[in-house]
């Protein structure tokens, strides 16, 4: 079964170069207004990505399909609770999507 949200997280983590600064800013601005309900959240992200055909196509690619998450000792991780998807996505966007200067905005600069 295709898990859209998990595949979206995988895409952000594996192919952040597909997202422009404009994409990142748009996602950051929309994220606080996203639903906490997993099904509604999926619908909101689908709408958000409708105008981004490159990201949509990459999301459907077999290499981006949700990977099997492993928990401790190589066992399959427990399923993600419905209410946890929104914070997971927001964290992933902030952590993985680059800014124009190519640096992660949440990383500390070593001066």
N, C-alpha and C positions, 0 to 999 in steps of 0.2 A: 504494500500500500504506500502511495506517495504521501509523505508527510511534508506539506508545504512549508510550515514554519521551521521545522528542523532542517529542511533543505535550504531555506533562506539563511539560517544561521551558518550552515556549512559554506554557502556561497560567500558570505561576508568574510568568513575566516580564511577560505582558500583562495578567493579571487578578489581581494579588496581593490585591485587596480581597475576593475570594471566600474567602480563608483566614482563619479566626479565630485569635486567639492560641493557643487550645487546639489547633487544627489544626497550627499552626507548632510548638508544643512537642511534640506527638505525633510529628510528622515528625522533629524534631531528636533525640528520644529513640530512635526506631526506626532512624534512618539508620546508626549505627555497626554495627548488627547485620545490615544488608542484605547480600545476597550480592554478590560481585564479578561473577558471571555475569549477562549481560544478560537472558536469559530468566527466570532465577530472580528477578532484581531486579524485572522487570516484574510477575511474579506477586505478589511481596511488596507492591508499590505498589497493585496491584489490590485485594488484601485490605485494605490500609490505608484505601483510599478507599471501600470497600463501604458504610460507614456515613455517607458524606458525599455524598448524592445531588445536591446543587447542584454540587459540584466534578465529580462523575462526568458529569453532563449537560453541563456546560461543556466538559469534555474531549472530548466527542463532537461538539461544535459545529464546523461547517466553518471558522469563523474561528479556531479554536484548533488546527486540524490543523497538523502540523509544517510550518514554513516552509522554503523552500529556503535553506540556509545558503550564503552566498557567501564565498569565500576572497579572497585578494588579487587585485587587478585584475579584479574582477567575475566570476571563474571560480568554479564550484561547489567548495565546500570538500571536502576529503577526508572519507570516512566516519569517524565516531567509532569508535574501537576499543572492543571489548566491555568491556575492563577499565577504561575511562575513564568509563563511565556513572555509577558510584557517586560518584566525586569531583565530577563535573559536577553531579549532582543535589544533593549536600550543599552545594556552593558556591552554587548557585542558590537553595536554601532560605534560607541565611544572608544572601545578598545582597539578595533581592527581597521576602521576606515581612515585613510590618511588625509592630511590637509594638503594644500598646494605645495608646501615646502617639503612634503614627503615624510614629515615626522608625525608620530602618533601624538595627538593633542593632549593626551592624558599622561604621557611620559614626562618625567622630570628631566630638564636639561642639566648636563654636568658641566658647570662653568668653573 
